Amino acid sequence: MAKVKTAFFCTNCGSSSPKWQGQCPSCHEWNTLHEEVISKESKEDNIKKLWRGKNSKRTVSKPKKLSDIQKNAISRIKTPDEEFNRILGGGIVPGSLVLIGGEPGIGKSTLMLQIALSIPEKVLYVSGEESEQQVKMRAVRILKKASDCYILSETNTENIFRQASELEPSILVVDSIQTLSSPLIESMPGSVSQVRECAGELQRYAKDNDVAVILIGHITKEGGIAGPKLLEHIVDTVLQFEGDRHHTYRILRSLKNRFGSTDELGIYEMQATGLREVSNPSELLLSQKEEDLSGSAISATLEGARPLLIETQALVTRAVYGTPQRSATGFDLRRLSMLLAVLEKRGNFPFGLNDVFLNIAGGIRIEDPALDLAIITALISSLENVAVPSKYCFAGEVGLSGEIRAVNRIDQRIQEADRLGFEIMFISKYNLKGLDISKYKLKIVSFTKVEELYERLFG
């Protein structure tokens, strides 16, 4: 009987070590090495045969000069979901590997089943978490009709490749990668070595047969995708599905995309019949209130190629305890501290004696620097208890010396604010260069310093 071969794998970075160590030699994290069985009788030749279907395009690779390589346009697979198409850069690329992660119960499986049922291509939906009857129950609830969607309840990669080679689908959906197990590895499903091996096999299958593979991944309690970091490196696209289970809106964000932009954002609404695309997110991100209240300002931001009008809410109160509190939801807390320091230094506002709470309405997270101008307006509005008119809009970056800096693509921001009926938009004076303001209905007001903004709104 062959000796059982084991190794120690790091749960943080996925590197292996022949013996246990307190600290991982690669990522230097402590107590992350765990022992796993890796020996197994070789079935690699059989697995390779299953990877390569009848129409496999795999050939022996030879080096070519860059000038001799023909540039062929990639024919993407369009889905009926325009939000999903835009995030991927125009559709699903054949032969690509897409990874989508998110909190439990956020709607990852619902979204992918919904796309699999509605896409006009042959799709194999592999479920390692649910039986075929359970998937059928969810499909009936979604109320999507499909003729070319096949369901397979399986966790063994050898059986999955055997069925896929016979069916030859255009898209393979795996729910989830942490439930799969490879016959080449003896460790438990979900372990570092199993996730790495299964992801590698699926990658080779996708490239050999020109089949798009979509993987659903679990996340850890820290918010990262479970398994080795290698999983995010080998895939072509990483999507993050965000949102609060107590609210109806969900956000699909691109974290990595080899075939498109990484700044795109898709918004969905969870309903009883599945996820509905939100084609005009600006209207839902703006709160519905009957009167103007202090501490609120509207900002014109950009997420990828999409302009969004977002409401920023601030609350400034006298500090009850010794140290003033600083809290930010949907915004970088360090940048909020920087903006408060600028206001206190350049405008002599006593924020050092007050608690400051900041919230981005709609439950989304924004990193656009153009949000600065709306944030400082909301902060001053709450401090002075003076309301900012709801038809005012802001777009500008604030520097450390209190100057209002220009932001990119200001014309798209103004067009979105004009379309939604805003009356006045406050921008940086440096954005006026080359800008034709006569074609907009709303009034454009420009500033160069924070002091000028205060005199115009609160003076």
TORBA-727385 format. One record per residue (C-alpha): residue number from 0; chain; z, x, y. Coordinates in steps of 0.001 Angstrom, whole numbers. Example, Ala and Ser with C-alpha at 12.3 -4.5 7.8 and 13.67 -1.06 7.14 Angstrom:
# residues 2
{atom 0; "A"; {7800; 12300; -4500}} {atom 1; "A"; {7140; 13670; -1060}} 
END
This chain:
# residues 459
{atom 0; "A"; {0; 0; 0}} {atom 1; "A"; {-1020; 1376; 3379}} {atom 2; "A"; {1696; 2313; 5798}} {atom 3; "A"; {2199; -175; 8606}} {atom 4; "A"; {1079; 1380; 11865}} {atom 5; "A"; {2815; 364; 15060}} {atom 6; "A"; {2625; 1309; 18731}} {atom 7; "A"; {4488; 446; 21892}} {atom 8; "A"; {2603; -1490; 24562}} {atom 9; "A"; {3609; -2008; 28189}} {atom 10; "A"; {3774; -5676; 29189}} {atom 11; "A"; {3028; -4735; 32792}} {atom 12; "A"; {-45; -2481; 32622}} {atom 13; "A"; {-1045; -2693; 28929}} {atom 14; "A"; {-943; 1049; 28222}} {atom 15; "A"; {159; 2197; 24771}} {atom 16; "A"; {2658; 4833; 23711}} {atom 17; "A"; {3342; 6232; 20210}} {atom 18; "A"; {7102; 6007; 20730}} {atom 19; "A"; {9528; 3931; 22742}} {atom 20; "A"; {10480; 5174; 26193}} {atom 21; "A"; {12726; 3610; 28775}} {atom 22; "A"; {10070; 4011; 31463}} {atom 23; "A"; {6333; 3365; 31047}} {atom 24; "A"; {4468; 6680; 31547}} {atom 25; "A"; {1546; 4900; 33260}} {atom 26; "A"; {2989; 2335; 35704}} {atom 27; "A"; {6566; 3742; 35744}} {atom 28; "A"; {8142; 317; 35150}} {atom 29; "A"; {11426; 235; 33228}} {atom 30; "A"; {12057; -1607; 29930}} {atom 31; "A"; {8488; -2906; 29555}} {atom 32; "A"; {7497; -1154; 26283}} {atom 33; "A"; {7520; -3385; 23195}} {atom 34; "A"; {6599; -2502; 19613}} {atom 35; "A"; {3568; -4209; 18034}} {atom 36; "A"; {1804; -3872; 14675}} {atom 37; "A"; {-1763; -2666; 15152}} {atom 38; "A"; {-2981; -1695; 11635}} {atom 39; "A"; {-5301; -4063; 9788}} {atom 40; "A"; {-8029; -3651; 7218}} {atom 41; "A"; {-11278; -3114; 9063}} {atom 42; "A"; {-13335; -6234; 9693}} {atom 43; "A"; {-15080; -4794; 12721}} {atom 44; "A"; {-18545; -4794; 11144}} {atom 45; "A"; {-18266; -8499; 10268}} {atom 46; "A"; {-16996; -9346; 13754}} {atom 47; "A"; {-19899; -7457; 15351}} {atom 48; "A"; {-22336; -9523; 13311}} {atom 49; "A"; {-20677; -12690; 14563}} {atom 50; "A"; {-20804; -11478; 18176}} {atom 51; "A"; {-24553; -11177; 17970}} {atom 52; "A"; {-26153; -14571; 17494}} {atom 53; "A"; {-29706; -15383; 16524}} {atom 54; "A"; {-30963; -14877; 20078}} {atom 55; "A"; {-28883; -11816; 20883}} {atom 56; "A"; {-30379; -9703; 23680}} {atom 57; "A"; {-28439; -6604; 22712}} {atom 58; "A"; {-30594; -3504; 22363}} {atom 59; "A"; {-29923; 212; 22190}} {atom 60; "A"; {-29257; 1348; 25749}} {atom 61; "A"; {-31221; 4255; 27209}} {atom 62; "A"; {-30853; 5809; 30641}} {atom 63; "A"; {-33367; 4660; 33275}} {atom 64; "A"; {-34166; 5812; 36768}} {atom 65; "A"; {-32888; 3412; 39391}} {atom 66; "A"; {-36404; 3009; 40801}} {atom 67; "A"; {-37730; 1965; 37346}} {atom 68; "A"; {-35242; -868; 36895}} {atom 69; "A"; {-36830; -4236; 37608}} {atom 70; "A"; {-34904; -6519; 39947}} {atom 71; "A"; {-34967; -10009; 38471}} {atom 72; "A"; {-33403; -12986; 40198}} {atom 73; "A"; {-30399; -14312; 38276}} {atom 74; "A"; {-30782; -17981; 37398}} {atom 75; "A"; {-27327; -19455; 37890}} {atom 76; "A"; {-26104; -22513; 36028}} {atom 77; "A"; {-25405; -25246; 38570}} {atom 78; "A"; {-22543; -27652; 37938}} {atom 79; "A"; {-22102; -31093; 39523}} {atom 80; "A"; {-18952; -29693; 41163}} {atom 81; "A"; {-20113; -28224; 44489}} {atom 82; "A"; {-16677; -26756; 45224}} {atom 83; "A"; {-16780; -24796; 41952}} {atom 84; "A"; {-20357; -23660; 42608}} {atom 85; "A"; {-19530; -22333; 46062}} {atom 86; "A"; {-16456; -20406; 44892}} {atom 87; "A"; {-18510; -18677; 42184}} {atom 88; "A"; {-21198; -17753; 44715}} {atom 89; "A"; {-23740; -20464; 43896}} {atom 90; "A"; {-23103; -21331; 40247}} {atom 91; "A"; {-22135; -19828; 36895}} {atom 92; "A"; {-23891; -16548; 36084}} {atom 93; "A"; {-25111; -16331; 32444}} {atom 94; "A"; {-23316; -13580; 30538}} {atom 95; "A"; {-20403; -13502; 32978}} {atom 96; "A"; {-16707; -13689; 32179}} {atom 97; "A"; {-14624; -15983; 34402}} {atom 98; "A"; {-10807; -16128; 34312}} {atom 99; "A"; {-8913; -19031; 35890}} {atom 100; "A"; {-5111; -18986; 36139}} {atom 101; "A"; {-2426; -21200; 37598}} {atom 102; "A"; {978; -22798; 37159}} {atom 103; "A"; {1645; -24994; 34087}} {atom 104; "A"; {528; -28579; 34674}} {atom 105; "A"; {-1427; -27732; 37836}} {atom 106; "A"; {-4714; -29012; 36341}} {atom 107; "A"; {-6551; -25959; 34945}} {atom 108; "A"; {-7491; -27627; 31651}} {atom 109; "A"; {-8410; -30871; 33412}} {atom 110; "A"; {-10744; -29052; 35803}} {atom 111; "A"; {-12525; -27080; 33082}} {atom 112; "A"; {-12848; -30079; 30750}} {atom 113; "A"; {-14196; -32096; 33655}} {atom 114; "A"; {-16849; -29447; 34342}} {atom 115; "A"; {-17646; -29064; 30624}} {atom 116; "A"; {-18211; -32820; 30279}} {atom 117; "A"; {-20442; -33137; 33329}} {atom 118; "A"; {-22599; -30007; 33193}} {atom 119; "A"; {-26164; -30518; 31888}} {atom 120; "A"; {-25916; -27593; 29439}} {atom 121; "A"; {-24683; -27115; 25891}} {atom 122; "A"; {-20973; -26319; 26186}} {atom 123; "A"; {-18465; -25295; 23513}} {atom 124; "A"; {-14903; -26119; 24587}} {atom 125; "A"; {-12418; -24183; 22450}} {atom 126; "A"; {-8849; -25476; 22664}} {atom 127; "A"; {-6059; -23395; 21204}} {atom 128; "A"; {-3326; -25580; 22680}} {atom 129; "A"; {-4484; -29111; 21825}} {atom 130; "A"; {-6024; -30835; 18849}} {atom 131; "A"; {-9447; -32437; 19000}} {atom 132; "A"; {-7862; -35892; 19272}} {atom 133; "A"; {-5722; -34803; 22223}} {atom 134; "A"; {-8746; -33385; 24033}} {atom 135; "A"; {-10570; -36649; 23334}} {atom 136; "A"; {-7714; -38630; 24919}} {atom 137; "A"; {-7941; -36523; 28074}} {atom 138; "A"; {-11732; -36818; 28145}} {atom 139; "A"; {-11483; -40630; 27966}} {atom 140; "A"; {-9038; -40581; 30877}} {atom 141; "A"; {-11404; -38448; 32930}} {atom 142; "A"; {-14147; -41021; 32174}} {atom 143; "A"; {-16964; -38462; 31934}} {atom 144; "A"; {-19918; -39007; 29639}} {atom 145; "A"; {-21215; -35967; 27807}} {atom 146; "A"; {-23861; -35475; 25156}} {atom 147; "A"; {-23871; -31675; 24892}} {atom 148; "A"; {-20136; -30896; 24989}} {atom 149; "A"; {-18660; -29760; 21665}} {atom 150; "A"; {-14919; -29511; 21015}} {atom 151; "A"; {-13395; -26915; 18700}} {atom 152; "A"; {-9654; -26624; 18034}} {atom 153; "A"; {-9279; -23024; 16860}} {atom 154; "A"; {-7312; -19861; 17684}} {atom 155; "A"; {-8909; -17297; 15350}} {atom 156; "A"; {-11639; -15352; 17140}} {atom 157; "A"; {-13588; -14739; 13911}} {atom 158; "A"; {-13955; -18488; 13341}} {atom 159; "A"; {-14774; -19079; 17008}} {atom 160; "A"; {-17599; -16533; 16953}} {atom 161; "A"; {-18922; -17978; 13676}} {atom 162; "A"; {-19137; -21475; 15158}} {atom 163; "A"; {-20545; -20187; 18446}} {atom 164; "A"; {-23285; -18220; 16658}} {atom 165; "A"; {-24392; -21388; 14858}} {atom 166; "A"; {-24173; -23653; 17915}} {atom 167; "A"; {-25507; -21132; 20476}} {atom 168; "A"; {-23993; -22745; 23601}} {atom 169; "A"; {-24848; -21798; 27181}} {atom 170; "A"; {-21187; -21876; 28230}} {atom 171; "A"; {-18059; -21124; 26185}} {atom 172; "A"; {-14717; -22395; 27551}} {atom 173; "A"; {-11533; -20977; 26005}} {atom 174; "A"; {-8198; -22755; 26635}} {atom 175; "A"; {-6324; -20455; 26654}} {atom 176; "A"; {-6788; -16719; 26136}} {atom 177; "A"; {-3063; -16277; 25347}} {atom 178; "A"; {-3345; -18545; 22266}} {atom 179; "A"; {-6155; -16590; 20571}} {atom 180; "A"; {-5608; -14064; 17813}} {atom 181; "A"; {-7989; -11431; 16475}} {atom 182; "A"; {-8096; -10525; 12765}} {atom 183; "A"; {-8241; -6862; 13827}} {atom 184; "A"; {-4713; -7000; 15263}} {atom 185; "A"; {-1580; -8067; 13406}} {atom 186; "A"; {644; -8756; 16419}} {atom 187; "A"; {1501; -12263; 17573}} {atom 188; "A"; {-822; -14332; 19826}} {atom 189; "A"; {-77; -13776; 23483}} {atom 190; "A"; {1070; -10174; 23016}} {atom 191; "A"; {-445; -7403; 25108}} {atom 192; "A"; {-2576; -5999; 22298}} {atom 193; "A"; {-3834; -9439; 21189}} {atom 194; "A"; {-4821; -10522; 24707}} {atom 195; "A"; {-6577; -7215; 25299}} {atom 196; "A"; {-8454; -7289; 21978}} {atom 197; "A"; {-9487; -10957; 22273}} {atom 198; "A"; {-10667; -10473; 25855}} {atom 199; "A"; {-12677; -7435; 24778}} {atom 200; "A"; {-14325; -9360; 21935}} {atom 201; "A"; {-15201; -12259; 24238}} {atom 202; "A"; {-16628; -9849; 26792}} {atom 203; "A"; {-18902; -8232; 24210}} {atom 204; "A"; {-19941; -11658; 22920}} {atom 205; "A"; {-20830; -12794; 26464}} {atom 206; "A"; {-22889; -9697; 27247}} {atom 207; "A"; {-24632; -9577; 23854}} {atom 208; "A"; {-25715; -13234; 23854}} {atom 209; "A"; {-26018; -13914; 27604}} {atom 210; "A"; {-23428; -16702; 27345}} {atom 211; "A"; {-21095; -17522; 30220}} {atom 212; "A"; {-17462; -17436; 29026}} {atom 213; "A"; {-14709; -19165; 31019}} {atom 214; "A"; {-11142; -18229; 30113}} {atom 215; "A"; {-8048; -20219; 31068}} {atom 216; "A"; {-5012; -17961; 31452}} {atom 217; "A"; {-1274; -18513; 31674}} {atom 218; "A"; {749; -16927; 34454}} {atom 219; "A"; {4132; -15234; 34439}} {atom 220; "A"; {7203; -16329; 36383}} {atom 221; "A"; {6265; -13782; 39068}} {atom 222; "A"; {2920; -15544; 39575}} {atom 223; "A"; {627; -12978; 37924}} {atom 224; "A"; {-1682; -13710; 34996}} {atom 225; "A"; {117; -13115; 31686}} {atom 226; "A"; {-1048; -10169; 29618}} {atom 227; "A"; {-2201; -6676; 30543}} {atom 228; "A"; {-3713; -5954; 33949}} {atom 229; "A"; {-6797; -4887; 31998}} {atom 230; "A"; {-7580; -8594; 31535}} {atom 231; "A"; {-8281; -8985; 35254}} {atom 232; "A"; {-10286; -5760; 35330}} {atom 233; "A"; {-12773; -6561; 32569}} {atom 234; "A"; {-13622; -10099; 33737}} {atom 235; "A"; {-16268; -10639; 36403}} {atom 236; "A"; {-14446; -13364; 38331}} {atom 237; "A"; {-10760; -14226; 38763}} {atom 238; "A"; {-9899; -17676; 40132}} {atom 239; "A"; {-6414; -18844; 41081}} {atom 240; "A"; {-5581; -22553; 40898}} {atom 241; "A"; {-2753; -23285; 43329}} {atom 242; "A"; {-807; -26287; 44515}} {atom 243; "A"; {2406; -28220; 44171}} {atom 244; "A"; {2727; -30594; 41220}} {atom 245; "A"; {4631; -32978; 43514}} {atom 246; "A"; {1590; -33253; 45834}} {atom 247; "A"; {-1921; -34445; 45073}} {atom 248; "A"; {-3954; -31615; 46581}} {atom 249; "A"; {-4982; -28510; 44635}} {atom 250; "A"; {-6576; -25290; 45908}} {atom 251; "A"; {-8981; -23111; 43912}} {atom 252; "A"; {-9122; -19603; 45362}} {atom 253; "A"; {-11339; -16663; 44414}} {atom 254; "A"; {-9405; -13407; 43962}} {atom 255; "A"; {-12231; -11350; 42459}} {atom 256; "A"; {-15950; -12061; 42215}} {atom 257; "A"; {-18671; -9591; 41278}} {atom 258; "A"; {-21374; -12128; 42092}} {atom 259; "A"; {-20104; -13647; 45335}} {atom 260; "A"; {-17507; -13644; 48090}} {atom 261; "A"; {-13778; -13351; 47409}} {atom 262; "A"; {-12824; -15347; 50507}} {atom 263; "A"; {-13978; -18764; 49338}} {atom 264; "A"; {-11654; -21732; 48969}} {atom 265; "A"; {-12085; -25036; 47141}} {atom 266; "A"; {-9856; -28079; 47641}} {atom 267; "A"; {-9357; -30876; 45108}} {atom 268; "A"; {-7329; -34047; 44986}} {atom 269; "A"; {-5589; -34912; 41724}} {atom 270; "A"; {-6183; -38523; 40747}} {atom 271; "A"; {-5561; -40602; 37629}} {atom 272; "A"; {-9170; -40046; 36543}} {atom 273; "A"; {-9214; -36294; 37154}} {atom 274; "A"; {-9827; -33976; 40085}} {atom 275; "A"; {-11864; -35170; 43049}} {atom 276; "A"; {-13678; -32748; 45340}} {atom 277; "A"; {-12537; -32784; 48963}} {atom 278; "A"; {-15710; -32255; 50971}} {atom 279; "A"; {-14040; -32366; 54396}} {atom 280; "A"; {-10704; -30522; 54096}} {atom 281; "A"; {-10125; -30290; 57865}} {atom 282; "A"; {-9310; -33988; 58109}} {atom 283; "A"; {-6703; -33906; 55326}} {atom 284; "A"; {-5086; -30700; 56627}} {atom 285; "A"; {-4456; -32303; 60003}} {atom 286; "A"; {-1353; -34469; 59954}} {atom 287; "A"; {-1617; -38086; 61006}} {atom 288; "A"; {895; -38738; 63795}} {atom 289; "A"; {878; -41448; 66447}} {atom 290; "A"; {2325; -39335; 69269}} {atom 291; "A"; {2288; -35710; 70337}} {atom 292; "A"; {5338; -33768; 69124}} {atom 293; "A"; {6599; -30338; 70123}} {atom 294; "A"; {6189; -27384; 67786}} {atom 295; "A"; {2700; -28301; 66572}} {atom 296; "A"; {-686; -26662; 67303}} {atom 297; "A"; {-4135; -26801; 65685}} {atom 298; "A"; {-5958; -23618; 64695}} {atom 299; "A"; {-9637; -23120; 63851}} {atom 300; "A"; {-9677; -20778; 60846}} {atom 301; "A"; {-12267; -19548; 58358}} {atom 302; "A"; {-11975; -19364; 54571}} {atom 303; "A"; {-15089; -17610; 53336}} {atom 304; "A"; {-18035; -19422; 54891}} {atom 305; "A"; {-16072; -22642; 55476}} {atom 306; "A"; {-14403; -23396; 58830}} {atom 307; "A"; {-11077; -25243; 58558}} {atom 308; "A"; {-8957; -26942; 61208}} {atom 309; "A"; {-5329; -26429; 60190}} {atom 310; "A"; {-2105; -27594; 61772}} {atom 311; "A"; {656; -25046; 62308}} {atom 312; "A"; {4208; -26364; 62641}} {atom 313; "A"; {7118; -24420; 64113}} {atom 314; "A"; {10796; -25237; 64519}} {atom 315; "A"; {13000; -23102; 66780}} {atom 316; "A"; {16731; -23928; 66860}} {atom 317; "A"; {19876; -22184; 68017}} {atom 318; "A"; {21202; -19836; 65336}} {atom 319; "A"; {24392; -21246; 63821}} {atom 320; "A"; {25258; -18145; 61802}} {atom 321; "A"; {25424; -14541; 62924}} {atom 322; "A"; {21945; -13441; 61848}} {atom 323; "A"; {18992; -15658; 62902}} {atom 324; "A"; {16911; -16960; 60018}} {atom 325; "A"; {13176; -16357; 59630}} {atom 326; "A"; {11221; -18555; 57210}} {atom 327; "A"; {7451; -18970; 56775}} {atom 328; "A"; {5569; -21238; 54380}} {atom 329; "A"; {1868; -20457; 53938}} {atom 330; "A"; {1966; -17484; 56334}} {atom 331; "A"; {2950; -13813; 56105}} {atom 332; "A"; {6601; -13479; 57088}} {atom 333; "A"; {6090; -9904; 58361}} {atom 334; "A"; {3320; -11020; 60689}} {atom 335; "A"; {5549; -13817; 61957}} {atom 336; "A"; {8224; -11213; 62778}} {atom 337; "A"; {5608; -9190; 64653}} {atom 338; "A"; {4505; -12214; 66713}} {atom 339; "A"; {8134; -13033; 67562}} {atom 340; "A"; {8666; -9431; 68715}} {atom 341; "A"; {5563; -9645; 70936}} {atom 342; "A"; {6769; -12900; 72519}} {atom 343; "A"; {10232; -11480; 73136}} {atom 344; "A"; {8951; -8196; 74568}} {atom 345; "A"; {5994; -9452; 76629}} {atom 346; "A"; {7173; -12949; 77509}} {atom 347; "A"; {10984; -12559; 77570}} {atom 348; "A"; {11454; -15490; 75174}} {atom 349; "A"; {14912; -15509; 73487}} {atom 350; "A"; {13726; -15805; 69888}} {atom 351; "A"; {16289; -13204; 68827}} {atom 352; "A"; {19018; -15807; 69320}} {atom 353; "A"; {17268; -18610; 67430}} {atom 354; "A"; {16361; -19576; 63887}} {atom 355; "A"; {12583; -19786; 63411}} {atom 356; "A"; {10861; -21857; 60712}} {atom 357; "A"; {7070; -21891; 60339}} {atom 358; "A"; {4933; -24110; 58114}} {atom 359; "A"; {1183; -24345; 57517}} {atom 360; "A"; {434; -28036; 56942}} {atom 361; "A"; {-1377; -29030; 53766}} {atom 362; "A"; {393; -26591; 51447}} {atom 363; "A"; {-2218; -23817; 51676}} {atom 364; "A"; {-1824; -20136; 52511}} {atom 365; "A"; {-3911; -18639; 55327}} {atom 366; "A"; {-4380; -14958; 56199}} {atom 367; "A"; {-6924; -15361; 59001}} {atom 368; "A"; {-5805; -13395; 62132}} {atom 369; "A"; {-7240; -16220; 64287}} {atom 370; "A"; {-4145; -18220; 63347}} {atom 371; "A"; {-1992; -16072; 65686}} {atom 372; "A"; {-2809; -17967; 68878}} {atom 373; "A"; {-1884; -21354; 67399}} {atom 374; "A"; {1331; -19951; 65940}} {atom 375; "A"; {2636; -18509; 69190}} {atom 376; "A"; {1682; -21778; 70937}} {atom 377; "A"; {3654; -23791; 68359}} {atom 378; "A"; {6616; -21402; 68686}} {atom 379; "A"; {6730; -21668; 72480}} {atom 380; "A"; {6196; -25443; 72263}} {atom 381; "A"; {9217; -25833; 69984}} {atom 382; "A"; {11354; -23458; 72082}} {atom 383; "A"; {10524; -25266; 75337}} {atom 384; "A"; {10470; -28676; 73618}} {atom 385; "A"; {7112; -29426; 75278}} {atom 386; "A"; {4390; -31058; 73183}} {atom 387; "A"; {868; -29612; 72983}} {atom 388; "A"; {-1842; -32321; 73160}} {atom 389; "A"; {-3312; -33059; 69735}} {atom 390; "A"; {-6867; -32632; 71067}} {atom 391; "A"; {-6254; -28954; 71867}} {atom 392; "A"; {-7468; -26291; 69447}} {atom 393; "A"; {-6795; -22518; 69270}} {atom 394; "A"; {-8515; -19462; 67790}} {atom 395; "A"; {-7466; -15921; 68644}} {atom 396; "A"; {-5705; -12818; 67377}} {atom 397; "A"; {-2628; -11529; 69207}} {atom 398; "A"; {-2146; -7781; 69618}} {atom 399; "A"; {1083; -5810; 69968}} {atom 400; "A"; {668; -5491; 73745}} {atom 401; "A"; {342; -9269; 74105}} {atom 402; "A"; {-3445; -9293; 74502}} {atom 403; "A"; {-5548; -12041; 72929}} {atom 404; "A"; {-8253; -10384; 70872}} {atom 405; "A"; {-11619; -11740; 69810}} {atom 406; "A"; {-12189; -13197; 66318}} {atom 407; "A"; {-15335; -13236; 64217}} {atom 408; "A"; {-17787; -16144; 63892}} {atom 409; "A"; {-16350; -18037; 66837}} {atom 410; "A"; {-19417; -20295; 67019}} {atom 411; "A"; {-18673; -21822; 63594}} {atom 412; "A"; {-15071; -22466; 64599}} {atom 413; "A"; {-16142; -24179; 67817}} {atom 414; "A"; {-18724; -26317; 65983}} {atom 415; "A"; {-16098; -27577; 63525}} {atom 416; "A"; {-13649; -28400; 66344}} {atom 417; "A"; {-16421; -30122; 68294}} {atom 418; "A"; {-17430; -32163; 65249}} {atom 419; "A"; {-13861; -33404; 64737}} {atom 420; "A"; {-13565; -34594; 68335}} {atom 421; "A"; {-11360; -31937; 69965}} {atom 422; "A"; {-11503; -31820; 73750}} {atom 423; "A"; {-10381; -28274; 74665}} {atom 424; "A"; {-10502; -25041; 72647}} {atom 425; "A"; {-8581; -21925; 73681}} {atom 426; "A"; {-10147; -18597; 72702}} {atom 427; "A"; {-10155; -14952; 73747}} {atom 428; "A"; {-12148; -14021; 76839}} {atom 429; "A"; {-13834; -11292; 74795}} {atom 430; "A"; {-15424; -13967; 72576}} {atom 431; "A"; {-17494; -15324; 75483}} {atom 432; "A"; {-19986; -12476; 75289}} {atom 433; "A"; {-23261; -13867; 73960}} {atom 434; "A"; {-21756; -17342; 73421}} {atom 435; "A"; {-23662; -20375; 74737}} {atom 436; "A"; {-20912; -22873; 75587}} {atom 437; "A"; {-23289; -25407; 77134}} {atom 438; "A"; {-24324; -26776; 73714}} {atom 439; "A"; {-20783; -27968; 72895}} {atom 440; "A"; {-19131; -31154; 74099}} {atom 441; "A"; {-15615; -29724; 74155}} {atom 442; "A"; {-14352; -27512; 76980}} {atom 443; "A"; {-13872; -23780; 76324}} {atom 444; "A"; {-10886; -22065; 77961}} {atom 445; "A"; {-10518; -18295; 77610}} {atom 446; "A"; {-7548; -15955; 78104}} {atom 447; "A"; {-6845; -12251; 77850}} {atom 448; "A"; {-3021; -12241; 77658}} {atom 449; "A"; {-249; -14389; 76219}} {atom 450; "A"; {1253; -14836; 79693}} {atom 451; "A"; {-1885; -16639; 80872}} {atom 452; "A"; {-1668; -19020; 77910}} {atom 453; "A"; {1938; -19860; 78784}} {atom 454; "A"; {1095; -20554; 82438}} {atom 455; "A"; {-1821; -22798; 81439}} {atom 456; "A"; {86; -24912; 78890}} {atom 457; "A"; {3755; -24749; 79826}} {atom 458; "A"; {3922; -23398; 83372}} 
END
